[in-house]
């Protein structure tokens, strides 16, 4: 694990309780995010490939009850052991494990879908190809990937200072085009994209992208 990844993990260990306090009911205040997640859930179930989905970068597990209520069976993974500890404490009905996005614990083609809710924004450019390839590996043909992200200009930013907890880490506000290109290069096909405009200089536009892994064609 390189120094930047270690820094990211250590920072999120410190931030876990703060995230649990501030973000638990965030979906209640974000109808656009609920709508995108609902579309993912409907399409994933309609695919008829099972109900298992990965919540990759799950943080404190706040999406698990929502996904479960829609009929899916979420399995959350996160780089931060402390985030996983809090997720297991607060959402004991669901499975959570520590894992690196670049080396996921799921079997090949074992999931009908993957949710990456603001988790791809931490990927340095050098790590994206491997990470997107892992996401493609674990989704079944015909399954889906949905991501929410901060839309920006792709420049690295230092985050964490505003928490006043003495942590900092890198994040990337990718352009929607860059995010889409990364996933299509990995093999996904775009199904839906959208966003919510920025409402201030320190609050970037939100991007949403829903993609599908193509069904393998039978040889002729």
matplotlib code that plots the C-alpha trace (Angstrom):
import matplotlib.pyplot as plt

x = [0.0, 1.5, 1.8, -1.2, -3.5, -2.3, -3.0, -6.5, -7.3, -5.9, -7.9, -11.2, -10.5, -10.6, -13.6, -15.8, -17.9, -18.3, -19.6, -22.0, -23.3, -23.7, -24.5, -26.9, -30.0, -28.4, -30.5, -33.6, -32.5, -31.4, -34.3, -32.0, -29.7, -32.7, -34.0, -30.7, -30.4, -34.0, -33.3, -30.2, -32.3, -35.1, -32.8, -30.7, -33.7, -35.2, -32.0, -33.0, -29.4, -30.0, -30.0, -26.4, -24.8, -21.5, -21.5, -17.9, -16.5, -19.5, -18.2, -20.4, -22.9, -25.6, -26.8, -27.3, -30.8, -32.0, -30.7, -32.2, -35.6, -35.6, -35.1, -31.3, -28.8, -25.9, -22.4, -20.3, -16.6, -14.4, -10.7, -11.1, -11.3, -12.9, -15.6, -16.3, -16.5, -19.1, -21.0, -21.2, -22.3, -25.0, -26.2, -25.7, -28.1, -25.7, -22.2, -19.3, -15.6, -12.4, -11.1, -9.2, -11.1, -8.2, -8.5, -12.1, -13.2, -16.0, -15.8, -15.7, -19.2, -20.8, -22.8, -25.9, -24.6, -22.1, -22.7, -19.8, -21.3, -18.6, -15.9, -14.3, -13.3, -10.4, -8.7, -5.5, -5.2, -2.6, -5.0, -8.2, -7.6, -6.9, -9.9, -12.3, -11.1, -11.9, -15.4, -15.9, -14.6, -17.1, -20.3, -22.2, -22.8, -26.0, -25.5, -25.0, -22.7, -23.8, -21.7, -22.1, -19.2, -18.1, -17.9, -14.9, -11.8, -9.9, -7.3, -6.1, -7.6, -6.6, -9.6, -10.3, -9.2, -12.7, -13.4, -11.0, -9.8, -6.2, -6.6, -5.9, -6.1, -6.3, -9.4, -10.3, -13.3, -13.3, -15.2, -18.2, -16.5, -13.4, -15.5, -17.5, -14.4, -12.8, -15.8, -16.4, -12.7, -13.1, -16.0, -19.1, -21.8, -23.5, -27.2, -27.8, -25.9, -27.0, -26.1, -27.1, -25.5, -23.2, -24.8, -21.6, -17.9, -17.2, -20.0, -19.3, -21.8, -22.9, -22.5, -24.4, -23.5, -25.2, -23.5, -24.1, -21.8, -22.7, -24.2, -21.7, -22.8, -23.1, -20.6, -22.0]
y = [0.0, 3.3, 6.4, 8.1, 5.1, 4.8, 8.4, 8.0, 5.0, 6.6, 9.8, 7.9, 5.9, 9.3, 10.5, 7.4, 8.7, 12.1, 10.5, 8.3, 11.4, 13.7, 11.4, 8.7, 10.5, 12.3, 10.4, 11.8, 15.3, 14.3, 13.3, 13.3, 10.7, 8.6, 8.7, 7.5, 4.7, 3.7, 3.4, 1.2, -1.0, -1.4, -2.3, -4.6, -6.6, -6.6, -8.2, -11.4, -12.2, -12.4, -9.8, -9.6, -6.1, -4.7, -1.4, -0.4, 2.3, 1.8, 4.1, 3.7, 1.5, 4.1, 2.8, -0.8, -0.4, 1.6, -1.0, -3.8, -2.1, -2.1, -5.9, -6.1, -7.9, -5.5, -6.4, -3.4, -3.0, -0.1, 0.6, 2.0, -0.6, 2.0, 2.7, -1.0, -1.2, 1.6, 0.0, -3.3, -1.6, 0.6, -1.9, -5.3, -7.0, -6.6, -7.8, -5.4, -6.2, -4.2, -4.2, -2.2, -1.1, -2.3, -5.8, -6.6, -9.8, -10.7, -13.7, -13.1, -12.2, -12.8, -9.5, -8.2, -4.7, -2.5, 0.9, 3.3, 6.2, 8.9, 6.3, 6.7, 10.3, 9.1, 7.2, 8.7, 8.6, 5.8, 3.6, 4.0, 1.4, -1.3, -0.3, 0.0, -3.4, -4.9, -3.5, -4.9, -8.3, -8.8, -7.7, -10.4, -9.9, -7.9, -6.4, -2.7, -0.2, 3.1, 5.9, 9.3, 11.7, 15.3, 16.8, 19.1, 19.6, 16.5, 18.4, 16.8, 18.5, 18.3, 17.5, 16.8, 20.1, 21.4, 18.5, 20.1, 16.6, 17.0, 14.9, 15.5, 13.4, 13.6, 13.5, 14.2, 15.9, 14.3, 15.7, 13.6, 12.8, 11.5, 9.3, 7.9, 7.3, 5.4, 3.0, 2.6, 1.8, -1.0, -2.5, -0.9, 0.8, 4.0, 3.6, 7.0, 10.0, 13.2, 15.7, 18.5, 21.9, 23.4, 25.8, 27.6, 27.7, 25.2, 22.9, 21.3, 19.9, 16.3, 13.7, 10.5, 7.7, 4.3, 1.7, -1.9, -4.8, -6.3, -9.7, -12.1, -13.0, -16.7, -17.8, -18.4]
z = [0.0, -1.1, 1.1, -0.5, 0.0, 3.6, 4.2, 2.7, 4.9, 8.1, 7.4, 7.0, 10.1, 11.9, 10.0, 10.5, 13.5, 11.9, 8.7, 10.7, 12.4, 9.4, 6.5, 7.9, 6.6, 3.6, 1.1, 2.7, 1.6, -1.9, -4.2, -7.3, -5.7, -4.7, -8.2, -9.7, -7.1, -7.8, -11.5, -10.8, -8.5, -11.0, -13.8, -11.7, -10.6, -14.1, -15.4, -13.7, -12.6, -8.8, -6.1, -4.9, -5.3, -4.1, -2.3, -3.1, -0.9, 1.4, 4.2, 7.3, 5.4, 5.0, 1.6, 2.7, 4.2, 1.2, -1.3, 0.8, 0.9, -2.9, -3.0, -3.4, -1.2, -0.5, 0.5, 1.5, 1.3, 2.2, 2.6, 6.1, 9.0, 11.2, 8.6, 8.4, 12.2, 12.3, 9.4, 11.2, 14.4, 12.9, 10.2, 11.7, 9.3, 6.4, 5.4, 5.4, 4.8, 4.5, 0.9, -1.6, -4.7, -6.8, -5.4, -4.6, -2.6, -5.0, -7.3, -11.1, -12.5, -9.1, -8.8, -10.6, -9.9, -8.2, -6.4, -6.2, -4.3, -4.2, -3.9, -7.3, -6.5, -4.5, -7.3, -8.6, -12.4, -12.2, -10.3, -12.3, -15.1, -12.5, -10.4, -13.2, -14.5, -11.1, -11.2, -14.6, -13.5, -10.6, -12.5, -14.4, -18.1, -18.3, -14.8, -13.9, -12.3, -10.9, -9.6, -8.0, -8.1, -7.8, -11.2, -11.7, -13.8, -12.8, -10.8, -7.5, -4.4, -0.7, 1.5, 5.1, 6.7, 7.2, 9.6, 12.1, 13.0, 11.7, 8.6, 4.9, 1.8, -2.0, -4.1, -7.7, -9.1, -12.5, -15.5, -16.5, -19.8, -18.0, -15.7, -18.6, -20.7, -17.9, -17.4, -21.1, -21.6, -19.0, -21.0, -19.7, -21.8, -20.7, -19.9, -18.2, -17.2, -15.5, -12.8, -10.5, -11.0, -8.5, -6.0, -4.9, -5.5, -2.7, -3.7, -7.1, -9.5, -8.8, -11.5, -11.9, -14.3, -14.8, -17.0, -18.0, -18.7, -22.1, -22.3, -24.0, -27.6, -28.4, -31.1, -34.5]

ax = plt.figure().add_subplot(projection="3d")
ax.plot(x, y, z, "-o")
ax.set_aspect("equal")
plt.show()
